[in-house]
Amino acid sequence: MKRTPLYEEHLKLGARMVEFAGWEMPIHYPSGIIAEHLATRKCGGLFDVSHMGRFLIRGEDALPFLQHLMTNNAAALSIGQCQYTIIANESGGALDDAYLYQIGEREYMLVVNAANSEKDWRWLQKHKRRFPEMDLTDCTDVIGMMSLQGPRSKEVLGIMIGDLTKLPPPRKNSLVVAELFGEKVPISRTGYTGEPVGFELFPPVNIMVPLFQELLKKGKEAGIVAVGLGARDTLRLEACLPLYGHELGNDFEGNEIPVFALPVARLAVSFNGLKGDYIGREALWKQFKEVKTRLEGQLLEPDEGLLVPRMVFPLSVNDGSIVRPGYPVYINDISVGNVTSGTAVPYWITEGQGIEAVPGDEYGMRPVCLAYISASLKPGQKVTVKVRDKTAEAVITQRHIGSEAPPYARPIWAQEVEMPTVAKPEVDERTFAHLSRSLVERAVDNHIWRQEKAINLIPSEQTPSALVKLLTIADPSGRYAEHQLVKALGEAETYYYQGTGFISAVELELVKRMKEFLNCSEVETRLISGQMANEAVFSGLLDYLNRADRRTEPRRIKSVMNHHLGMGGHLSSQPLGALRHYVSLSPITEKWAVVNFPALPEYPYKIDLSKTAELIEEHKPELIILGKSMPLHPEPIKELSQITAAIKPKPIIMYDAAHVLGLLGPFFQEPFSQGADIVTASTHKTFFGTQRGIIASNMSEDSEYYDLWKSITRRAFPGKVSNHHLGTMLGLLMATYEMLIYGSDYQRQVIRNAKAFATALKEHGLKVEGDPSVGYTETHQVVLRVGYSKGVEIAERLEKNNIIVNFQALPDDEGFTASSGLRLGVQEMTRFGMKEPDFNELAEYMSAVIIRQKDVVEKITSFRRQFTRMQYCLPMERVRPLVNHLVESIIGGII
C-alpha cells in the first residue's frame, strides 16, 4: 500500500491505520471518531488528505482542455479562485467529482478522489492529445495536501503565517499562495466538512512533517486535533456532501446515477456558451431541463422513462435507528430507492439563544443519511427505511447542518410539513386596558433607559429633537398627498387628493432646503428609506438604459462596481439587496456582474485606485457605487471621476451617503463638486432627521442626464411609493432647518470627538482599526478589533453595562456572526453635548468592560445623566412654548 509523507506521524499519534483506495491511512486516533468529529465542529481538526490525486495543468491549451473535460465553467475562474466540478462521461454520469484551483496564469491544479485517481489520470491522458499546447503532470507525490477545518482554524493558521491579511479572503473558494517554512504553499478556503471556516493546504512534501507538527503544536491550546478518515466521513455526511461510490457512480441496482440527481450539480455544471461543446453536455442538458421542469412544479410522466427518476435527498431518522448504505426506503410499502450513506453523527448541544448560541459541553447523537430516492418526493415528507427485520421512520429534509452563521456549523432539525393553526385570541375591554397599560409602561421604561441611562454609540442611529418628533405625529401623519408632474398641464405638479395645500408647501420647502444643504439642483424627497432611494436609482437607470426600445425585454445594467459587503459596503447596493433585480449576470462568470473595489493590500479601509482603474478598463461598469456602512475616510470621488472621464458613455458615479449625510460639507466631503452624478442617503444617521431617504443630483433640464433624472423620479412615484409618509416629511423639514443653522458646528465637533475617542480607546489598551496618522478616522465612526468571533459577546457585555454598540464583521471575517469588531458612532452623543474629554472618560469605562471585564453600569448611568439635553437645535427656552403649542393641538389638551 502507498503511504503519505505523514505516515510515521500518524503512528506516533497512535492512529489506527487501515487500507483505503490503495493507501495506508488513519481511520481514527485514540480519542475515537466521535471525539474527532466533535472537536472539528467546536474547535478544529487537522486532516491528512495527501492520498487524493493532484494534477497540474499548464499552458496555452490548459483552459480549453478543462472546458472540454470538466462540467463547470473554468473560464469563470481567475488567479486565486477555485470551483467544484465534475468529470462527466458522454451519458451524463460522473466519472468523478473534483476541485479545480487556478494558482497562476494559465496554471491550474485539479484534485480528484483517491479511489479514482488512476482512472481519472488515464481519462485525462486519453484526451490530452487534442490539446498539444498543454502540460499535464501528476504531482501527487510531489505536492502534499492537508485540511485544517473548524472555528479556530483561522486563528491557528494566522499564527503560523504571522499575519491574518495573508490568508485567503473570507469568501468560499478563494485562494492565496503563502510562505511557510521557506516554501510557497497554496492555501484555499475549501474543505469537505461543511465548516464555514476551513482551509486546504498544498505544501511541498519536504515540509509536510514539520508543518503538520507545528499546526498541531500551535493548535493544541485552541483544541485542534488530528482527525482520521472516519470522522472525515461523518462530517461530510452531516454536511450532505457526496462521496463517489455512494452518491456518485452507480446505484445499488448497478445503474449509473445521473449527475443532476445531485442538488450540488446545479453549481457544478455550466451550459455557458463560452464553454462550447464538452463531454457529456448534451446528456446533462437533457437532465437539467427535466429537473428544472420538475422544480418549477410542472407535471412529469411517472418515474419510468425519466432521465433523472431519482434524486439524492438527506433523511433525518426519527426513532434513533442507525441506517446503513443499501437499506431500502419506502412510502406506503412501495419501494422508492435506497440509502446511499448513513450513520449516527454526534452534535454539540448549544448554550444560549439565537446569535449568542455556542456549542456547550454536552453532546448528543442523531442518525442521519443520504438516500437516492424518487425525484417526485419533497422535503417534509415521511418515509420508512427497512433496517434488517424492522422499519425506521424518517423525514426528508433539506440539510442536516447550517454553515451560514460562522464560525460554527450548527445542527438543523427536520420538520414535517404541517399547516399551522392559529387560535384567535379573545380580548375583552378589561384585558385590552391591561395590555395597553403594560405596553405604555414598557415603552416608558425603554425610553428612559435609552435616553437617560444608556450611551448610544450605534453609528446608524440618531435621536431627533423634540420639535422634529412632535411634528412627525402632527395631522399630515395620517394623510395622502400623491402627486406627479404632468407635462400636458404646463409641467405642473398635479395632486390626486384634496386638502394638500399645507403639505405641498412643506414638500417644496424641504426640496429647496435640501438643495441648499447639498449644493445641487435636484432633490427627490418622497422615498421613505435609504434602501428605497437606492432601488429607485437602480430602477430609474434600467428604465433610462432601455429608453430607445420599449417593445422588447429590457436589458439589465451590464456591470456594476461597488464595495463588497464584507468590506463595509451597503447591503442595498449588493445583489443580496436592492441591486439584485437590476444587474445582469456576467456572461463569463455566470454570477452577478458586480465587480468589487480592490482594497489596498496593506490597508483594507481604502480603495486601491491603480487596480480599480484596471478593473474599470476591463469590466466597463455602467454604474459605480461608492459609500459604506463602515466608512472611516472620504470616498475617492474626484479620482474616480478623473479615471472615468474619457469613457463613453461615462459610468454613472453614485455616492450612497446614508451614514455620512450629516457630515457632507467642507469638513468632510462635498460629493457634487468632486464629480458625483447622484447622491442617495438615509436622513436619520448623522443627519438630524426622521427615518426617510433622499436622492439628489445636478441632472437639471439643461443636463445631458435630464432624461435619467426623470426616469428616477418616475420610479420614486409611482414606482416605489404611494403614501410617502407625510408626517416624517414634516419632521424632516424641521431637521433640515436645524442642520442648516447648526450643522457646521455639529460636523466639526463630531469629527473631533471621533478622533479623540479613537485615540483614547487606543491609549486605554484597545485595538483601534484605521490610520493612526489621521487619528484613526475622518468620519463619525470608530472601529475596534476585539478578537475573532468575539464581537457579539463583547457587544452583549457592553449592553449589560448600558453602552450600546454594533458588533461588526471586519474585512477578514467570514460573516457578521463571526464578527471580530465593534462599530462605534459618536454622532448621537455629540448631539447630547459630549466633547473630547467626555469621550476620553467613556473610553476608560469601555476598556474596563472589555479588557478587565468590570461592571460599570452604575458609573455609566451616572455619566449619561450629564448628557440628556439636546444640542445643535433651538435652545430649550425657545422650544418649550412651541412644544406646548404642538402638544395642545395634537393631543387635544389631554396632557
Protein Blocks (a to p, Z undefined) as FASTA:
>chain_A
ZZdfklmmmmmnopacddeehiacdfbdfkomklmmmmmmmnoccddfklpccdddedjk
lmmmmmmmpmbdfklpcehiacddddddfkopafbdcddddfbghiacddddfklmmmmm
mmmmmmmmmmmbbccddfklmmgcdddedjklmmmmmmmnopaklpccfbehiacdddee
hiacddddddjeopabdcdddddfklmmmmmmmmmmmmmmnopacddfklmmmmmmmnop
acehilgcjdfkopacdfklpmklmmmpccbfklopaehklmmmmmmmmmmmmmnopacd
dfehpablbccdddddfklpacdehiacdeehiafbdcfbdcdddddddedehjllccdf
bdcddddddddddfkbcehiacdddehjaccdddddfbfbdcklcfbdcddddddddddd
dddddddfklmmmmmmmmmmmmmmmmmmmmmmpccfbfkbccddfklmmmmmmmklmccc
ddcddfknoopacdfbehilmmmmmmmmmmmmmmmmnopabdcfkbgbfklmmmmmmmmm
mmmmmmmpckbccdddfbdcdddfklopafklpfklmmlmmcccdfklopacddcddddf
klmkbccfklmmmmmmmnopabdceddfbdfbdcdfklmmmmmmmpccdddddddfklmm
mmgcjklocfklnopabdcddfklmmmbdcddddddfkdfkbcklmmmmmmmmmmpmklb
cceojmlmmmmmmmmmmmmmmmmmmmmmmmmmmmmmmmmmmmnopacedjfknoopacfb
dcddebehklmmmmmmmmmnopacdddddfkbgbfklccbdcddfklmmmnopafklmmm
mmmmmmmmmmnopafklmmmmmmmmmmccghiacfklmmmmmmmmmmmmnoomZZ
